[in-house]
Amino acid sequence: MGTDSVKLIANNKKARHDYFLEELYEAGVSLHGTEVKSMRMGKCSIKEAFVRMENEEVFVYGMHISPYEKGNLFNKDPLRPKKLLLHKKEIRSLRQKIAEKGYTLVPVEVYLKGSLVKVKIALAKGKKLYDKRQDIARKDQRREAEREFKVKNLY
């Protein structure tokens, strides 16, 4: 089990920009055959995706899986809600944490772990505009420092 290879399929950069990611959870995804084949080819996007809880189940909405070329009538709707597979204990704890003001669930990345498709979801708190500005300023400072370091090492 420990030697499972991990292949990244989709990454949600926007989530790291718009939210403070506090806790990460790994969830399986309930998919149909042609969706899995399309995922293996890397045809998935989670840019506009979000996670919602209904009853005692967790679903990801807006996760786009392109139809498999050779799937014809077996292809499903690319934007259909997909059920996330979590333990009941994890779902209950997430429900309690989301009840607090300002918390939400965000899909961060989709990857293949061995032969299984997994989604990493995060318990996240929304950033304010000034938080985003601080992050951008930090990135600019780091980039500037790296640039100066390269220039000094060239001479």
Secondary structure, 3 states (H helix, E strand, C coil): CCCCCEEEEEECHHHHHHEEEEEEEEEEECCCHHHHHHHHCCCEECCCCEEEEECCEEEEECCEECCCCCCHHHCCCCCCCEEEECCHHHHHHHHHHHHCCCEEEEEEEEEEECCEEEEEEEEEEECCHHHHHHHHHHHHHHHHHHHHHHHHHHC
